Every structure is written in structure tokens, then in C-alpha cells.
Amino acid sequence: MSNMSLASYQIILVMGGCFLLLGIIFILWNKREKERYYNSILLTQRDIKETITHEHERFWLHAWQIGGRISLIIGITLLIIGGILWFIAP
């Protein structure tokens, strides 16, 4: 095993925690943006279908959710790796 210091493991854990927090914030922001969007649209024929089916052509509403999921995956992975490395460190 390489000679990584305890600070290196802590940095990995902090980065994992930051990504995890960022992912949660992105997902909550996405939820808020969707609610705001669906509450503010004018009810035209196309918009009624979007409101009922929640299928829309506005992909930016999914961007926050996708970014949040990616951040969650990265954060959890970093936390697991950092935790394992910290516990098996000499």
C-alpha cells in the first residue's frame, strides 16, 4: 500500500461529503423548479398535456436531477473509498 497520510484520507472523505451535500441540494432544487414551473405555466393545449402527464420537452427541468444523482453517486463512492482507506491505514 502506498504511503498516504491521514490528511489524504480526510480530504477524500470531505470531498465525498461535499459531493453528497451538493447532490442533495441539486435534487431539492430540481423539485422546487418543477413545482414552480408547473404552477406558473399558462394552460394551453400543449401545457395541459404536460401538466397531466409530466412529460415535457423542456430538458432543463431534468438537468438538476441528473446532476444531483451524479453528485450523489460520486459522493457516496468517495465516502466509501475514504472510509475503507482510513480503516485499513497502518
PDB file of N, CA, C and O in Angstrom:
ATOM      1  N   MET A   1       0.838  -1.173   0.000  1.00  0.00           N
ATOM      2  CA  MET A   1       0.000   0.000   0.000  1.00  0.00           C
ATOM      3  C   MET A   1       0.888   1.242   0.000  1.00  0.00           C
ATOM      4  O   MET A   1       1.982   1.236   0.563  1.00  0.00           O
ATOM      5  N   SER A   2       0.418   2.277  -0.620  1.00  0.00           N
ATOM      6  CA  SER A   2       1.224   3.499  -0.718  1.00  0.00           C
ATOM      7  C   SER A   2       1.253   4.241   0.613  1.00  0.00           C
ATOM      8  O   SER A   2       0.484   3.937   1.525  1.00  0.00           O
ATOM      9  N   ASN A   3       2.128   5.191   0.709  1.00  0.00           N
ATOM     10  CA  ASN A   3       2.295   5.977   1.933  1.00  0.00           C
ATOM     11  C   ASN A   3       1.425   7.226   1.879  1.00  0.00           C
ATOM     12  O   ASN A   3       1.928   8.331   1.673  1.00  0.00           O
ATOM     13  N   MET A   4       0.137   7.050   2.061  1.00  0.00           N
ATOM     14  CA  MET A   4      -0.772   8.191   2.111  1.00  0.00           C
ATOM     15  C   MET A   4      -0.936   8.604   3.566  1.00  0.00           C
ATOM     16  O   MET A   4      -1.040   7.760   4.456  1.00  0.00           O
ATOM     17  N   SER A   5      -0.958   9.874   3.791  1.00  0.00           N
ATOM     18  CA  SER A   5      -1.103  10.363   5.157  1.00  0.00           C
ATOM     19  C   SER A   5      -2.579  10.391   5.560  1.00  0.00           C
ATOM     20  O   SER A   5      -3.470  10.251   4.722  1.00  0.00           O
ATOM     21  N   LEU A   6      -2.811  10.571   6.832  1.00  0.00           N
ATOM     22  CA  LEU A   6      -4.173  10.644   7.345  1.00  0.00           C
ATOM     23  C   LEU A   6      -4.921  11.825   6.725  1.00  0.00           C
ATOM     24  O   LEU A   6      -6.132  11.754   6.517  1.00  0.00           O
ATOM     25  N   ALA A   7      -4.208  12.899   6.432  1.00  0.00           N
ATOM     26  CA  ALA A   7      -4.831  14.072   5.816  1.00  0.00           C
ATOM     27  C   ALA A   7      -5.379  13.738   4.433  1.00  0.00           C
ATOM     28  O   ALA A   7      -6.401  14.288   4.024  1.00  0.00           O
ATOM     29  N   SER A   8      -4.716  12.850   3.716  1.00  0.00           N
ATOM     30  CA  SER A   8      -5.191  12.448   2.389  1.00  0.00           C
ATOM     31  C   SER A   8      -6.531  11.733   2.498  1.00  0.00           C
ATOM     32  O   SER A   8      -7.424  11.967   1.684  1.00  0.00           O
ATOM     33  N   TYR A   9      -6.681  10.873   3.485  1.00  0.00           N
ATOM     34  CA  TYR A   9      -7.942  10.168   3.685  1.00  0.00           C
ATOM     35  C   TYR A   9      -9.045  11.144   4.082  1.00  0.00           C
ATOM     36  O   TYR A   9     -10.188  11.022   3.644  1.00  0.00           O
ATOM     37  N   GLN A  10      -8.684  12.104   4.911  1.00  0.00           N
ATOM     38  CA  GLN A  10      -9.664  13.089   5.341  1.00  0.00           C
ATOM     39  C   GLN A  10     -10.123  13.946   4.167  1.00  0.00           C
ATOM     40  O   GLN A  10     -11.295  14.311   4.086  1.00  0.00           O
ATOM     41  N   ILE A  11      -9.209  14.267   3.263  1.00  0.00           N
ATOM     42  CA  ILE A  11      -9.571  15.054   2.085  1.00  0.00           C
ATOM     43  C   ILE A  11     -10.555  14.281   1.224  1.00  0.00           C
ATOM     44  O   ILE A  11     -11.521  14.855   0.720  1.00  0.00           O
ATOM     45  N   ILE A  12     -10.321  12.984   1.047  1.00  0.00           N
ATOM     46  CA  ILE A  12     -11.245  12.154   0.269  1.00  0.00           C
ATOM     47  C   ILE A  12     -12.616  12.126   0.931  1.00  0.00           C
ATOM     48  O   ILE A  12     -13.637  12.219   0.249  1.00  0.00           O
ATOM     49  N   LEU A  13     -12.648  11.998   2.257  1.00  0.00           N
ATOM     50  CA  LEU A  13     -13.924  11.983   2.978  1.00  0.00           C
ATOM     51  C   LEU A  13     -14.643  13.324   2.879  1.00  0.00           C
ATOM     52  O   LEU A  13     -15.861  13.365   2.705  1.00  0.00           O
ATOM     53  N   VAL A  14     -13.901  14.414   2.989  1.00  0.00           N
ATOM     54  CA  VAL A  14     -14.512  15.749   2.880  1.00  0.00           C
ATOM     55  C   VAL A  14     -15.059  15.970   1.471  1.00  0.00           C
ATOM     56  O   VAL A  14     -16.154  16.507   1.305  1.00  0.00           O
ATOM     57  N   MET A  15     -14.299  15.557   0.463  1.00  0.00           N
ATOM     58  CA  MET A  15     -14.786  15.687  -0.914  1.00  0.00           C
ATOM     59  C   MET A  15     -16.058  14.861  -1.114  1.00  0.00           C
ATOM     60  O   MET A  15     -17.001  15.313  -1.764  1.00  0.00           O
ATOM     61  N   GLY A  16     -16.078  13.654  -0.556  1.00  0.00           N
ATOM     62  CA  GLY A  16     -17.278  12.821  -0.653  1.00  0.00           C
ATOM     63  C   GLY A  16     -18.466  13.480   0.019  1.00  0.00           C
ATOM     64  O   GLY A  16     -19.574  13.463  -0.518  1.00  0.00           O
ATOM     65  N   GLY A  17     -18.248  14.059   1.187  1.00  0.00           N
ATOM     66  CA  GLY A  17     -19.320  14.756   1.887  1.00  0.00           C
ATOM     67  C   GLY A  17     -19.825  15.965   1.117  1.00  0.00           C
ATOM     68  O   GLY A  17     -21.026  16.234   1.092  1.00  0.00           O
ATOM     69  N   CYS A  18     -18.912  16.693   0.491  1.00  0.00           N
ATOM     70  CA  CYS A  18     -19.303  17.863  -0.307  1.00  0.00           C
ATOM     71  C   CYS A  18     -20.127  17.447  -1.521  1.00  0.00           C
ATOM     72  O   CYS A  18     -21.142  18.073  -1.825  1.00  0.00           O
ATOM     73  N   PHE A  19     -19.701  16.399  -2.212  1.00  0.00           N
ATOM     74  CA  PHE A  19     -20.463  15.914  -3.357  1.00  0.00           C
ATOM     75  C   PHE A  19     -21.832  15.399  -2.924  1.00  0.00           C
ATOM     76  O   PHE A  19     -22.824  15.613  -3.621  1.00  0.00           O
ATOM     77  N   LEU A  20     -21.890  14.733  -1.798  1.00  0.00           N
ATOM     78  CA  LEU A  20     -23.159  14.235  -1.279  1.00  0.00           C
ATOM     79  C   LEU A  20     -24.104  15.390  -0.962  1.00  0.00           C
ATOM     80  O   LEU A  20     -25.278  15.356  -1.329  1.00  0.00           O
ATOM     81  N   LEU A  21     -23.597  16.395  -0.292  1.00  0.00           N
ATOM     82  CA  LEU A  21     -24.390  17.578   0.034  1.00  0.00           C
ATOM     83  C   LEU A  21     -24.842  18.303  -1.233  1.00  0.00           C
ATOM     84  O   LEU A  21     -25.989  18.739  -1.331  1.00  0.00           O
ATOM     85  N   LEU A  22     -23.939  18.427  -2.193  1.00  0.00           N
ATOM     86  CA  LEU A  22     -24.261  19.080  -3.456  1.00  0.00           C
ATOM     87  C   LEU A  22     -25.350  18.314  -4.199  1.00  0.00           C
ATOM     88  O   LEU A  22     -26.253  18.920  -4.776  1.00  0.00           O
ATOM     89  N   GLY A  23     -25.269  16.991  -4.187  1.00  0.00           N
ATOM     90  CA  GLY A  23     -26.292  16.177  -4.838  1.00  0.00           C
ATOM     91  C   GLY A  23     -27.658  16.365  -4.219  1.00  0.00           C
ATOM     92  O   GLY A  23     -28.659  16.472  -4.928  1.00  0.00           O
ATOM     93  N   ILE A  24     -27.705  16.406  -2.887  1.00  0.00           N
ATOM     94  CA  ILE A  24     -28.979  16.624  -2.198  1.00  0.00           C
ATOM     95  C   ILE A  24     -29.536  17.999  -2.536  1.00  0.00           C
ATOM     96  O   ILE A  24     -30.736  18.142  -2.769  1.00  0.00           O
ATOM     97  N   ILE A  25     -28.678  19.006  -2.563  1.00  0.00           N
ATOM     98  CA  ILE A  25     -29.119  20.366  -2.905  1.00  0.00           C
ATOM     99  C   ILE A  25     -29.657  20.415  -4.329  1.00  0.00           C
ATOM    100  O   ILE A  25     -30.693  21.032  -4.575  1.00  0.00           O
ATOM    101  N   PHE A  26     -28.969  19.773  -5.271  1.00  0.00           N
ATOM    102  CA  PHE A  26     -29.425  19.763  -6.660  1.00  0.00           C
ATOM    103  C   PHE A  26     -30.785  19.086  -6.805  1.00  0.00           C
ATOM    104  O   PHE A  26     -31.647  19.572  -7.537  1.00  0.00           O
ATOM    105  N   ILE A  27     -30.977  17.980  -6.119  1.00  0.00           N
ATOM    106  CA  ILE A  27     -32.252  17.265  -6.225  1.00  0.00           C
ATOM    107  C   ILE A  27     -33.388  18.087  -5.614  1.00  0.00           C
ATOM    108  O   ILE A  27     -34.482  18.144  -6.175  1.00  0.00           O
ATOM    109  N   LEU A  28     -33.136  18.718  -4.479  1.00  0.00           N
ATOM    110  CA  LEU A  28     -34.160  19.573  -3.875  1.00  0.00           C
ATOM    111  C   LEU A  28     -34.452  20.793  -4.742  1.00  0.00           C
ATOM    112  O   LEU A  28     -35.601  21.222  -4.849  1.00  0.00           O
ATOM    113  N   TRP A  29     -33.407  21.353  -5.363  1.00  0.00           N
ATOM    114  CA  TRP A  29     -33.580  22.499  -6.261  1.00  0.00           C
ATOM    115  C   TRP A  29     -34.432  22.090  -7.461  1.00  0.00           C
ATOM    116  O   TRP A  29     -35.298  22.849  -7.895  1.00  0.00           O
ATOM    117  N   ASN A  30     -34.189  20.883  -8.001  1.00  0.00           N
ATOM    118  CA  ASN A  30     -34.963  20.375  -9.131  1.00  0.00           C
ATOM    119  C   ASN A  30     -36.434  20.256  -8.758  1.00  0.00           C
ATOM    120  O   ASN A  30     -37.311  20.630  -9.538  1.00  0.00           O
ATOM    121  N   LYS A  31     -36.699  19.740  -7.577  1.00  0.00           N
ATOM    122  CA  LYS A  31     -38.082  19.592  -7.122  1.00  0.00           C
ATOM    123  C   LYS A  31     -38.766  20.956  -7.052  1.00  0.00           C
ATOM    124  O   LYS A  31     -39.915  21.111  -7.467  1.00  0.00           O
ATOM    125  N   ARG A  32     -38.045  21.932  -6.524  1.00  0.00           N
ATOM    126  CA  ARG A  32     -38.591  23.287  -6.409  1.00  0.00           C
ATOM    127  C   ARG A  32     -38.842  23.911  -7.774  1.00  0.00           C
ATOM    128  O   ARG A  32     -39.873  24.548  -7.993  1.00  0.00           O
ATOM    129  N   GLU A  33     -37.883  23.724  -8.703  1.00  0.00           N
ATOM    130  CA  GLU A  33     -38.032  24.281 -10.046  1.00  0.00           C
ATOM    131  C   GLU A  33     -39.212  23.654 -10.779  1.00  0.00           C
ATOM    132  O   GLU A  33     -39.951  24.357 -11.468  1.00  0.00           O
ATOM    133  N   LYS A  34     -39.401  22.340 -10.641  1.00  0.00           N
ATOM    134  CA  LYS A  34     -40.533  21.682 -11.297  1.00  0.00           C
ATOM    135  C   LYS A  34     -41.853  22.190 -10.747  1.00  0.00           C
ATOM    136  O   LYS A  34     -42.776  22.477 -11.509  1.00  0.00           O
ATOM    137  N   GLU A  35     -41.948  22.303  -9.422  1.00  0.00           N
ATOM    138  CA  GLU A  35     -43.184  22.813  -8.827  1.00  0.00           C
ATOM    139  C   GLU A  35     -43.462  24.237  -9.287  1.00  0.00           C
ATOM    140  O   GLU A  35     -44.599  24.581  -9.610  1.00  0.00           O
ATOM    141  N   ARG A  36     -42.432  25.053  -9.316  1.00  0.00           N
ATOM    142  CA  ARG A  36     -42.587  26.438  -9.755  1.00  0.00           C
ATOM    143  C   ARG A  36     -43.005  26.489 -11.225  1.00  0.00           C
ATOM    144  O   ARG A  36     -43.863  27.287 -11.601  1.00  0.00           O
ATOM    145  N   TYR A  37     -42.399  25.636 -12.058  1.00  0.00           N
ATOM    146  CA  TYR A  37     -42.721  25.619 -13.484  1.00  0.00           C
ATOM    147  C   TYR A  37     -44.159  25.182 -13.717  1.00  0.00           C
ATOM    148  O   TYR A  37     -44.896  25.836 -14.455  1.00  0.00           O
ATOM    149  N   TYR A  38     -44.565  24.075 -13.089  1.00  0.00           N
ATOM    150  CA  TYR A  38     -45.912  23.566 -13.322  1.00  0.00           C
ATOM    151  C   TYR A  38     -46.981  24.457 -12.712  1.00  0.00           C
ATOM    152  O   TYR A  38     -48.125  24.430 -13.164  1.00  0.00           O
ATOM    153  N   ASN A  39     -46.646  25.234 -11.714  1.00  0.00           N
ATOM    154  CA  ASN A  39     -47.616  26.164 -11.141  1.00  0.00           C
ATOM    155  C   ASN A  39     -47.707  27.464 -11.921  1.00  0.00           C
ATOM    156  O   ASN A  39     -48.661  28.219 -11.733  1.00  0.00           O
ATOM    157  N   SER A  40     -46.743  27.749 -12.793  1.00  0.00           N
ATOM    158  CA  SER A  40     -46.718  29.041 -13.464  1.00  0.00           C
ATOM    159  C   SER A  40     -47.054  28.975 -14.947  1.00  0.00           C
ATOM    160  O   SER A  40     -47.188  30.025 -15.577  1.00  0.00           O
ATOM    161  N   ILE A  41     -47.197  27.790 -15.533  1.00  0.00           N
ATOM    162  CA  ILE A  41     -47.433  27.725 -16.979  1.00  0.00           C
ATOM    163  C   ILE A  41     -48.851  28.160 -17.304  1.00  0.00           C
ATOM    164  O   ILE A  41     -49.781  27.953 -16.524  1.00  0.00           O
ATOM    165  N   LEU A  42     -48.993  28.764 -18.471  1.00  0.00           N
ATOM    166  CA  LEU A  42     -50.313  29.118 -18.960  1.00  0.00           C
ATOM    167  C   LEU A  42     -50.949  27.854 -19.521  1.00  0.00           C
ATOM    168  O   LEU A  42     -50.276  27.043 -20.158  1.00  0.00           O
ATOM    169  N   LEU A  43     -52.218  27.690 -19.289  1.00  0.00           N
ATOM    170  CA  LEU A  43     -52.874  26.450 -19.681  1.00  0.00           C
ATOM    171  C   LEU A  43     -53.303  26.498 -21.151  1.00  0.00           C
ATOM    172  O   LEU A  43     -54.430  26.875 -21.471  1.00  0.00           O
ATOM    173  N   THR A  44     -52.394  26.114 -22.022  1.00  0.00           N
ATOM    174  CA  THR A  44     -52.719  25.920 -23.427  1.00  0.00           C
ATOM    175  C   THR A  44     -52.914  24.429 -23.642  1.00  0.00           C
ATOM    176  O   THR A  44     -52.732  23.637 -22.717  1.00  0.00           O
ATOM    177  N   GLN A  45     -53.280  24.042 -24.854  1.00  0.00           N
ATOM    178  CA  GLN A  45     -53.498  22.620 -25.138  1.00  0.00           C
ATOM    179  C   GLN A  45     -52.248  21.801 -24.838  1.00  0.00           C
ATOM    180  O   GLN A  45     -52.335  20.738 -24.223  1.00  0.00           O
ATOM    181  N   ARG A  46     -51.099  22.283 -25.264  1.00  0.00           N
ATOM    182  CA  ARG A  46     -49.837  21.583 -25.066  1.00  0.00           C
ATOM    183  C   ARG A  46     -49.463  21.552 -23.579  1.00  0.00           C
ATOM    184  O   ARG A  46     -48.983  20.540 -23.069  1.00  0.00           O
ATOM    185  N   ASP A  47     -49.691  22.669 -22.902  1.00  0.00           N
ATOM    186  CA  ASP A  47     -49.329  22.756 -21.491  1.00  0.00           C
ATOM    187  C   ASP A  47     -50.229  21.895 -20.605  1.00  0.00           C
ATOM    188  O   ASP A  47     -49.785  21.396 -19.571  1.00  0.00           O
ATOM    189  N   ILE A  48     -51.484  21.718 -21.004  1.00  0.00           N
ATOM    190  CA  ILE A  48     -52.375  20.852 -20.230  1.00  0.00           C
ATOM    191  C   ILE A  48     -51.857  19.423 -20.274  1.00  0.00           C
ATOM    192  O   ILE A  48     -51.851  18.726 -19.259  1.00  0.00           O
ATOM    193  N   LYS A  49     -51.418  18.986 -21.460  1.00  0.00           N
ATOM    194  CA  LYS A  49     -50.868  17.640 -21.594  1.00  0.00           C
ATOM    195  C   LYS A  49     -49.614  17.494 -20.728  1.00  0.00           C
ATOM    196  O   LYS A  49     -49.430  16.471 -20.070  1.00  0.00           O
ATOM    197  N   GLU A  50     -48.749  18.517 -20.728  1.00  0.00           N
ATOM    198  CA  GLU A  50     -47.533  18.477 -19.918  1.00  0.00           C
ATOM    199  C   GLU A  50     -47.870  18.413 -18.433  1.00  0.00           C
ATOM    200  O   GLU A  50     -47.217  17.690 -17.680  1.00  0.00           O
ATOM    201  N   THR A  51     -48.879  19.160 -18.011  1.00  0.00           N
ATOM    202  CA  THR A  51     -49.260  19.192 -16.607  1.00  0.00           C
ATOM    203  C   THR A  51     -49.818  17.841 -16.159  1.00  0.00           C
ATOM    204  O   THR A  51     -49.527  17.378 -15.057  1.00  0.00           O
ATOM    205  N   ILE A  52     -50.613  17.222 -17.011  1.00  0.00           N
ATOM    206  CA  ILE A  52     -51.234  15.949 -16.654  1.00  0.00           C
ATOM    207  C   ILE A  52     -50.220  14.811 -16.695  1.00  0.00           C
ATOM    208  O   ILE A  52     -50.150  14.010 -15.762  1.00  0.00           O
ATOM    209  N   THR A  53     -49.439  14.733 -17.761  1.00  0.00           N
ATOM    210  CA  THR A  53     -48.527  13.593 -17.941  1.00  0.00           C
ATOM    211  C   THR A  53     -47.149  13.835 -17.348  1.00  0.00           C
ATOM    212  O   THR A  53     -46.393  12.884 -17.151  1.00  0.00           O
ATOM    213  N   HIS A  54     -46.806  15.075 -17.061  1.00  0.00           N
ATOM    214  CA  HIS A  54     -45.482  15.462 -16.577  1.00  0.00           C
ATOM    215  C   HIS A  54     -44.381  15.051 -17.560  1.00  0.00           C
ATOM    216  O   HIS A  54     -43.230  14.871 -17.164  1.00  0.00           O
ATOM    217  N   GLU A  55     -44.732  14.905 -18.827  1.00  0.00           N
ATOM    218  CA  GLU A  55     -43.749  14.682 -19.880  1.00  0.00           C
ATOM    219  C   GLU A  55     -43.653  15.976 -20.671  1.00  0.00           C
ATOM    220  O   GLU A  55     -44.653  16.452 -21.209  1.00  0.00           O
ATOM    221  N   HIS A  56     -42.489  16.529 -20.744  1.00  0.00           N
ATOM    222  CA  HIS A  56     -42.341  17.827 -21.378  1.00  0.00           C
ATOM    223  C   HIS A  56     -41.111  17.836 -22.263  1.00  0.00           C
ATOM    224  O   HIS A  56     -40.262  16.947 -22.195  1.00  0.00           O
ATOM    225  N   GLU A  57     -41.038  18.855 -23.089  1.00  0.00           N
ATOM    226  CA  GLU A  57     -39.906  18.992 -23.987  1.00  0.00           C
ATOM    227  C   GLU A  57     -38.830  19.895 -23.390  1.00  0.00           C
ATOM    228  O   GLU A  57     -37.851  20.215 -24.065  1.00  0.00           O
ATOM    229  N   ARG A  58     -38.989  20.288 -22.200  1.00  0.00           N
ATOM    230  CA  ARG A  58     -38.029  21.180 -21.542  1.00  0.00           C
ATOM    231  C   ARG A  58     -37.057  20.337 -20.727  1.00  0.00           C
ATOM    232  O   ARG A  58     -37.325  19.987 -19.578  1.00  0.00           O
ATOM    233  N   PHE A  59     -35.929  20.021 -21.345  1.00  0.00           N
ATOM    234  CA  PHE A  59     -34.973  19.119 -20.724  1.00  0.00           C
ATOM    235  C   PHE A  59     -34.223  19.753 -19.561  1.00  0.00           C
ATOM    236  O   PHE A  59     -33.628  19.036 -18.756  1.00  0.00           O
ATOM    237  N   TRP A  60     -34.235  21.063 -19.453  1.00  0.00           N
ATOM    238  CA  TRP A  60     -33.528  21.711 -18.362  1.00  0.00           C
ATOM    239  C   TRP A  60     -34.157  21.379 -17.012  1.00  0.00           C
ATOM    240  O   TRP A  60     -33.514  21.517 -15.971  1.00  0.00           O
ATOM    241  N   LEU A  61     -35.424  20.939 -17.032  1.00  0.00           N
ATOM    242  CA  LEU A  61     -36.041  20.537 -15.775  1.00  0.00           C
ATOM    243  C   LEU A  61     -35.421  19.245 -15.245  1.00  0.00           C
ATOM    244  O   LEU A  61     -35.457  18.988 -14.042  1.00  0.00           O
ATOM    245  N   HIS A  62     -34.856  18.433 -16.135  1.00  0.00           N
ATOM    246  CA  HIS A  62     -34.202  17.197 -15.711  1.00  0.00           C
ATOM    247  C   HIS A  62     -32.723  17.409 -15.383  1.00  0.00           C
ATOM    248  O   HIS A  62     -32.106  16.553 -14.750  1.00  0.00           O
ATOM    249  N   ALA A  63     -32.160  18.512 -15.795  1.00  0.00           N
ATOM    250  CA  ALA A  63     -30.713  18.731 -15.625  1.00  0.00           C
ATOM    251  C   ALA A  63     -30.304  18.738 -14.159  1.00  0.00           C
ATOM    252  O   ALA A  63     -29.293  18.135 -13.799  1.00  0.00           O
ATOM    253  N   TRP A  64     -31.068  19.404 -13.317  1.00  0.00           N
ATOM    254  CA  TRP A  64     -30.731  19.444 -11.884  1.00  0.00           C
ATOM    255  C   TRP A  64     -30.814  18.056 -11.267  1.00  0.00           C
ATOM    256  O   TRP A  64     -29.985  17.691 -10.433  1.00  0.00           O
ATOM    257  N   GLN A  65     -31.818  17.281 -11.678  1.00  0.00           N
ATOM    258  CA  GLN A  65     -31.990  15.942 -11.128  1.00  0.00           C
ATOM    259  C   GLN A  65     -30.852  15.025 -11.569  1.00  0.00           C
ATOM    260  O   GLN A  65     -30.328  14.259 -10.760  1.00  0.00           O
ATOM    261  N   ILE A  66     -30.467  15.094 -12.830  1.00  0.00           N
ATOM    262  CA  ILE A  66     -29.370  14.269 -13.331  1.00  0.00           C
ATOM    263  C   ILE A  66     -28.061  14.652 -12.650  1.00  0.00           C
ATOM    264  O   ILE A  66     -27.297  13.783 -12.228  1.00  0.00           O
ATOM    265  N   GLY A  67     -27.804  15.951 -12.544  1.00  0.00           N
ATOM    266  CA  GLY A  67     -26.602  16.419 -11.858  1.00  0.00           C
ATOM    267  C   GLY A  67     -26.581  16.015 -10.398  1.00  0.00           C
ATOM    268  O   GLY A  67     -25.531  15.672  -9.856  1.00  0.00           O
ATOM    269  N   GLY A  68     -27.744  16.055  -9.761  1.00  0.00           N
ATOM    270  CA  GLY A  68     -27.838  15.637  -8.363  1.00  0.00           C
ATOM    271  C   GLY A  68     -27.552  14.159  -8.185  1.00  0.00           C
ATOM    272  O   GLY A  68     -26.866  13.759  -7.244  1.00  0.00           O
ATOM    273  N   ARG A  69     -28.078  13.350  -9.090  1.00  0.00           N
ATOM    274  CA  ARG A  69     -27.824  11.909  -8.996  1.00  0.00           C
ATOM    275  C   ARG A  69     -26.353  11.589  -9.226  1.00  0.00           C
ATOM    276  O   ARG A  69     -25.781  10.749  -8.533  1.00  0.00           O
ATOM    277  N   ILE A  70     -25.748  12.253 -10.191  1.00  0.00           N
ATOM    278  CA  ILE A  70     -24.323  12.031 -10.446  1.00  0.00           C
ATOM    279  C   ILE A  70     -23.498  12.442  -9.228  1.00  0.00           C
ATOM    280  O   ILE A  70     -22.575  11.731  -8.830  1.00  0.00           O
ATOM    281  N   SER A  71     -23.831  13.586  -8.642  1.00  0.00           N
ATOM    282  CA  SER A  71     -23.116  14.038  -7.445  1.00  0.00           C
ATOM    283  C   SER A  71     -23.301  13.081  -6.278  1.00  0.00           C
ATOM    284  O   SER A  71     -22.360  12.829  -5.527  1.00  0.00           O
ATOM    285  N   LEU A  72     -24.509  12.547  -6.121  1.00  0.00           N
ATOM    286  CA  LEU A  72     -24.746  11.573  -5.062  1.00  0.00           C
ATOM    287  C   LEU A  72     -23.904  10.316  -5.258  1.00  0.00           C
ATOM    288  O   LEU A  72     -23.319   9.802  -4.304  1.00  0.00           O
ATOM    289  N   ILE A  73     -23.842   9.824  -6.484  1.00  0.00           N
ATOM    290  CA  ILE A  73     -23.054   8.623  -6.768  1.00  0.00           C
ATOM    291  C   ILE A  73     -21.580   8.869  -6.483  1.00  0.00           C
ATOM    292  O   ILE A  73     -20.916   8.044  -5.856  1.00  0.00           O
ATOM    293  N   ILE A  74     -21.069  10.009  -6.947  1.00  0.00           N
ATOM    294  CA  ILE A  74     -19.658  10.341  -6.707  1.00  0.00           C
ATOM    295  C   ILE A  74     -19.400  10.511  -5.218  1.00  0.00           C
ATOM    296  O   ILE A  74     -18.400  10.012  -4.702  1.00  0.00           O
ATOM    297  N   GLY A  75     -20.293  11.211  -4.520  1.00  0.00           N
ATOM    298  CA  GLY A  75     -20.120  11.444  -3.085  1.00  0.00           C
ATOM    299  C   GLY A  75     -20.129  10.166  -2.273  1.00  0.00           C
ATOM    300  O   GLY A  75     -19.283   9.971  -1.400  1.00  0.00           O
ATOM    301  N   ILE A  76     -21.088   9.293  -2.560  1.00  0.00           N
ATOM    302  CA  ILE A  76     -21.155   8.026  -1.826  1.00  0.00           C
ATOM    303  C   ILE A  76     -19.926   7.178  -2.105  1.00  0.00           C
ATOM    304  O   ILE A  76     -19.370   6.563  -1.195  1.00  0.00           O
ATOM    305  N   THR A  77     -19.500   7.145  -3.368  1.00  0.00           N
ATOM    306  CA  THR A  77     -18.302   6.380  -3.732  1.00  0.00           C
ATOM    307  C   THR A  77     -17.072   6.903  -3.010  1.00  0.00           C
ATOM    308  O   THR A  77     -16.286   6.121  -2.476  1.00  0.00           O
ATOM    309  N   LEU A  78     -16.899   8.222  -2.988  1.00  0.00           N
ATOM    310  CA  LEU A  78     -15.741   8.798  -2.300  1.00  0.00           C
ATOM    311  C   LEU A  78     -15.793   8.533  -0.799  1.00  0.00           C
ATOM    312  O   LEU A  78     -14.765   8.259  -0.180  1.00  0.00           O
ATOM    313  N   LEU A  79     -16.975   8.614  -0.218  1.00  0.00           N
ATOM    314  CA  LEU A  79     -17.100   8.334   1.214  1.00  0.00           C
ATOM    315  C   LEU A  79     -16.754   6.878   1.528  1.00  0.00           C
ATOM    316  O   LEU A  79     -16.083   6.592   2.520  1.00  0.00           O
ATOM    317  N   ILE A  80     -17.210   5.974   0.688  1.00  0.00           N
ATOM    318  CA  ILE A  80     -16.898   4.556   0.911  1.00  0.00           C
ATOM    319  C   ILE A  80     -15.401   4.309   0.751  1.00  0.00           C
ATOM    320  O   ILE A  80     -14.788   3.651   1.592  1.00  0.00           O
ATOM    321  N   ILE A  81     -14.812   4.831  -0.319  1.00  0.00           N
ATOM    322  CA  ILE A  81     -13.377   4.631  -0.546  1.00  0.00           C
ATOM    323  C   ILE A  81     -12.561   5.273   0.572  1.00  0.00           C
ATOM    324  O   ILE A  81     -11.637   4.654   1.100  1.00  0.00           O
ATOM    325  N   GLY A  82     -12.896   6.513   0.936  1.00  0.00           N
ATOM    326  CA  GLY A  82     -12.176   7.194   2.011  1.00  0.00           C
ATOM    327  C   GLY A  82     -12.301   6.471   3.339  1.00  0.00           C
ATOM    328  O   GLY A  82     -11.334   6.373   4.095  1.00  0.00           O
ATOM    329  N   GLY A  83     -13.502   5.961   3.624  1.00  0.00           N
ATOM    330  CA  GLY A  83     -13.702   5.225   4.867  1.00  0.00           C
ATOM    331  C   GLY A  83     -12.912   3.929   4.912  1.00  0.00           C
ATOM    332  O   GLY A  83     -12.308   3.592   5.930  1.00  0.00           O
ATOM    333  N   ILE A  84     -12.922   3.200   3.793  1.00  0.00           N
ATOM    334  CA  ILE A  84     -12.159   1.948   3.729  1.00  0.00           C
ATOM    335  C   ILE A  84     -10.667   2.220   3.882  1.00  0.00           C
ATOM    336  O   ILE A  84      -9.978   1.533   4.637  1.00  0.00           O
ATOM    337  N   LEU A  85     -10.176   3.218   3.168  1.00  0.00           N
ATOM    338  CA  LEU A  85      -8.748   3.532   3.248  1.00  0.00           C
ATOM    339  C   LEU A  85      -8.353   3.989   4.661  1.00  0.00           C
ATOM    340  O   LEU A  85      -7.264   3.670   5.138  1.00  0.00           O
ATOM    341  N   TRP A  86      -9.237   4.731   5.318  1.00  0.00           N
ATOM    342  CA  TRP A  86      -8.938   5.219   6.656  1.00  0.00           C
ATOM    343  C   TRP A  86      -8.879   4.060   7.652  1.00  0.00           C
ATOM    344  O   TRP A  86      -8.017   4.029   8.529  1.00  0.00           O
ATOM    345  N   PHE A  87      -9.805   3.108   7.507  1.00  0.00           N
ATOM    346  CA  PHE A  87      -9.826   1.997   8.466  1.00  0.00           C
ATOM    347  C   PHE A  87      -8.720   0.979   8.245  1.00  0.00           C
ATOM    348  O   PHE A  87      -8.296   0.320   9.194  1.00  0.00           O
ATOM    349  N   ILE A  88      -8.245   0.836   7.023  1.00  0.00           N
ATOM    350  CA  ILE A  88      -7.165  -0.129   6.778  1.00  0.00           C
ATOM    351  C   ILE A  88      -5.788   0.528   6.783  1.00  0.00           C
ATOM    352  O   ILE A  88      -4.777  -0.130   6.539  1.00  0.00           O
ATOM    353  N   ALA A  89      -5.757   1.817   7.061  1.00  0.00           N
ATOM    354  CA  ALA A  89      -4.478   2.537   7.091  1.00  0.00           C
ATOM    355  C   ALA A  89      -3.610   2.018   8.246  1.00  0.00           C
ATOM    356  O   ALA A  89      -4.108   1.734   9.335  1.00  0.00           O
ATOM    357  N   PRO A  90      -2.314   1.903   7.985  1.00  0.00           N
ATOM    358  CA  PRO A  90      -1.411   1.425   9.055  1.00  0.00           C
ATOM    359  C   PRO A  90      -1.222   2.450  10.146  1.00  0.00           C
ATOM    360  O   PRO A  90      -0.497   2.200  11.109  1.00  0.00           O
TER     361      PRO A  90
END
